[in-house]
Amino acid sequence: MGVFEGQVALITGGGTGIGAAAARQFCAAGGKVVLMGRRAGPLEAVAAPLGGLAVPGDAADAADVRQALAAARSAFGGVDVLLANAGGSAPGSVVDTDDESWARAMRVNLDTAFVCARESMPELIARKGSIVIVSSLAGHFAGPHVVGYVTTKHALIGLTRSLARDYGPQGVRVNAVSPGWVRTDLADRQMAALMAKHKLPDLDAAYALVTRDVPLRRAASADEVAQAALFLASSQASMISGVSLLVDGGASAVDLPTLAFTH
């Protein structure tokens, strides 16, 4: 019997990357999935082979989230796990970020997790479920010229801790997973800009450059991050709540001022 036998997960951003990898792993461990995202095609491509549901919608829109929860109840009886994975890049320093860009960063990265947690919480309380929020290494440290991304990813860790404190007494565990570089389509596009800047021959060279000071010397795969997220969601982590698990190849262990002794 799989660790998620008889359980149901609502996964936002479920059509690609970490969300899609988590959906496959959750089902392989005996569970059922309901996938949310703004593009129907990728959602259906992941959900159909798994016997899951694809519910296109905006995870920051309460009505869309309620529709996904209703679909989960109708098809599978309810939801036990929320994986709040929806998000996106938000480039620009503070003087380069207008009100519209700031609001977009808040909606895509923070509002999605907040709204999904709020709307699913009554069901998670009833089923003693769990939430895993996908933050980032940028939720602990600041990258250059991404003020909206850094701010929202930090805020997601605050949201995680607040939810864990408020709803732990009712049996709901809430944790975050904070990846470093992950090889996804989104990161590949960022690597393309780096390739052009440094005249690098391919994506592998770009990933090698951005991870040259990471102890494991590589980016994570979507599957590796999904495994960490699903560990936190599982009964194997039954006494873990309110944490942000860094999945960064050791990047956060590096004392930056000592890099001069390495290079």
C-alpha positions in Angstrom: 0.0 0.0 0.0 1.4 3.4 -1.0 2.0 6.2 1.5 -0.8 8.3 -0.1 -3.3 5.4 -0.5 -6.8 6.8 -0.4 -5.7 10.4 -0.2 -6.4 13.3 -2.6 -4.1 16.2 -3.5 -5.0 19.5 -5.0 -1.9 20.7 -6.8 -1.7 24.2 -8.3 0.6 24.9 -11.1 0.1 21.2 -11.8 0.7 21.1 -15.6 4.5 21.6 -15.6 7.7 21.4 -13.6 7.5 20.6 -9.9 3.7 20.4 -9.9 3.6 17.8 -12.7 6.4 15.8 -11.1 4.5 15.8 -7.7 1.3 14.7 -9.4 3.0 11.7 -10.9 4.7 10.7 -7.6 1.6 11.2 -5.5 -0.4 8.9 -7.8 2.4 6.4 -7.9 2.1 6.3 -4.1 -1.6 5.4 -4.2 -3.2 8.9 -4.3 -5.5 10.8 -6.6 -4.8 14.3 -7.9 -6.8 17.4 -8.9 -4.6 19.8 -10.9 -5.1 23.5 -11.2 -3.5 25.9 -13.7 -4.3 28.5 -16.2 -3.7 26.4 -19.3 -5.9 23.4 -19.9 -3.7 21.6 -22.3 -0.7 20.9 -20.0 -3.0 20.1 -17.1 -4.9 17.5 -19.1 -1.7 16.0 -20.5 -0.5 15.3 -16.9 -3.9 14.4 -15.4 -5.3 12.0 -18.0 -2.7 9.2 -17.7 -3.0 9.4 -13.9 -6.7 9.2 -13.8 -6.7 12.6 -12.2 -8.8 15.7 -12.8 -7.7 18.8 -14.7 -9.5 22.0 -13.5 -8.3 25.0 -15.4 -8.5 28.2 -13.3 -6.6 31.0 -11.4 -5.4 29.8 -8.0 -5.7 33.4 -6.8 -9.4 33.5 -7.6 -11.6 32.1 -4.8 -14.4 31.1 -7.1 -12.0 29.0 -9.3 -10.5 27.4 -6.2 -13.9 26.5 -4.8 -14.7 25.0 -8.2 -11.6 22.8 -8.0 -12.5 21.7 -4.5 -16.1 20.9 -5.5 -14.7 18.8 -8.4 -12.4 17.0 -6.0 -15.3 16.2 -3.6 -17.5 15.0 -6.5 -14.9 12.7 -8.0 -12.8 11.6 -5.1 -14.6 12.6 -1.8 -12.5 15.5 -0.8 -8.9 16.9 -0.4 -6.3 15.7 2.0 -3.2 17.6 0.7 -2.8 21.0 -0.8 0.4 21.6 -2.7 0.5 25.3 -3.4 3.0 25.4 -6.2 1.6 28.1 -8.5 4.0 30.9 -9.1 6.2 32.8 -11.6 9.2 35.0 -12.0 9.0 38.7 -11.2 12.1 40.5 -12.6 13.1 44.1 -11.7 14.6 46.1 -8.9 12.4 48.4 -6.9 12.8 51.4 -9.2 12.1 49.2 -12.2 8.9 47.7 -10.7 5.7 49.6 -11.4 2.5 49.1 -9.5 1.1 46.7 -12.1 4.3 44.5 -12.0 4.3 44.5 -8.2 0.6 43.5 -8.0 1.2 40.8 -10.5 4.1 39.3 -8.4 1.9 39.4 -5.3 -1.0 37.7 -7.1 1.0 35.0 -8.9 3.3 34.0 -6.0 1.5 35.0 -2.7 -2.2 35.3 -3.3 -2.4 31.9 -5.0 -1.1 30.2 -1.9 -3.2 32.4 0.5 -6.5 31.9 -1.3 -6.0 28.1 -1.8 -5.1 27.7 1.9 -8.1 29.7 3.0 -10.6 28.0 0.8 -9.3 24.5 1.4 -8.8 24.9 5.2 -12.2 23.7 6.4 -11.8 20.5 4.4 -8.2 20.0 5.6 -9.3 20.4 9.2 -12.1 17.9 8.8 -9.7 15.4 7.2 -6.6 16.2 9.3 -4.8 17.1 6.1 -1.6 19.0 5.3 -0.4 21.9 3.2 3.0 22.3 1.4 3.8 25.7 0.0 6.5 26.0 -2.6 8.7 29.0 -1.7 12.3 29.3 -2.9 15.9 29.8 -1.8 14.8 33.4 -2.6 12.5 33.1 0.4 15.6 33.1 2.6 18.1 35.2 0.6 17.9 37.9 -2.0 18.8 37.5 -5.6 19.7 40.5 -7.7 17.0 42.7 -9.3 14.0 40.5 -8.4 12.4 42.5 -5.6 8.9 41.2 -6.3 10.0 37.5 -6.4 12.2 37.8 -3.3 9.5 39.6 -1.3 6.7 37.2 -2.2 8.8 34.1 -1.6 9.8 35.5 1.9 6.2 36.2 2.6 5.2 32.6 1.7 7.4 31.4 4.6 5.6 33.8 6.9 2.3 32.4 5.6 3.5 28.9 6.3 4.4 29.6 9.9 1.2 31.5 10.5 -0.9 28.7 9.2 1.1 26.1 11.1 0.6 28.0 14.3 -3.1 28.7 13.8 -4.3 25.3 12.5 -1.9 22.9 14.1 -4.2 22.5 17.1 -6.9 21.4 14.7 -4.6 18.7 13.2 -3.4 20.5 10.0 0.3 20.5 9.3 1.7 23.3 7.1 5.3 23.3 5.7 7.2 25.0 2.9 9.8 23.6 0.5 12.4 26.1 -0.7 14.3 25.0 -3.9 17.4 26.5 -5.3 17.9 26.2 -9.0 15.6 23.6 -10.6 15.8 22.5 -14.2 12.4 23.5 -15.5 11.1 25.3 -18.6 11.0 28.6 -16.6 14.6 28.2 -15.4 15.7 27.2 -18.9 14.4 30.6 -20.2 16.5 32.3 -17.5 19.5 30.3 -18.6 19.0 31.4 -22.2 19.6 35.0 -21.0 22.7 33.9 -19.2 24.0 32.1 -22.3 23.6 35.2 -24.3 25.4 37.4 -21.7 28.4 35.1 -21.3 28.4 33.5 -24.7 27.9 30.0 -23.3 27.4 27.1 -25.7 24.4 25.4 -24.2 22.0 25.1 -21.2 24.4 22.7 -19.4 27.1 25.3 -19.4 24.7 27.9 -18.0 23.5 25.7 -15.2 27.1 24.8 -14.4 27.9 28.5 -14.1 25.0 29.3 -11.7 25.8 26.3 -9.6 29.6 26.6 -9.5 29.5 27.6 -5.9 26.8 25.2 -4.8 28.4 22.3 -2.9 26.6 19.6 -5.1 27.6 21.6 -8.2 24.3 21.1 -10.0 20.7 22.2 -10.2 17.9 20.0 -8.8 15.4 18.1 -11.0 11.7 18.7 -10.6 11.4 15.2 -9.3 13.9 15.8 -6.5 11.9 18.9 -5.3 8.6 17.0 -5.6 10.0 14.2 -3.5 10.9 16.6 -0.7 7.5 18.3 -0.9 5.6 15.0 -0.8 7.7 13.8 2.2 6.5 16.9 4.1 2.9 16.1 3.0 3.1 12.5 4.1 2.6 10.7 7.4 6.4 10.1 7.4 6.6 13.8 8.4 3.9 13.6 11.0 5.7 15.7 13.6 7.0 18.3 11.2 5.1 21.6 10.9 6.0 25.2 10.3 9.4 24.5 8.6 10.9 25.6 5.3 12.9 22.7 3.9 15.7 24.0 1.7 16.3 21.8 -1.4 19.3 23.7 -2.7 22.2 21.3 -3.1 23.9 22.9 -0.1 23.8 26.5 -1.4 22.5 27.9 1.9 25.4 26.3 3.8 28.0 28.4 1.9 29.7 31.3 3.7 29.7 33.8 0.8 32.7 36.0 2.0 34.9 32.9 2.0 34.3 32.3 -1.8 37.4 34.4 -2.5 39.5 31.6 -1.1 37.9 29.2 -3.7 38.1 31.3 -6.8 
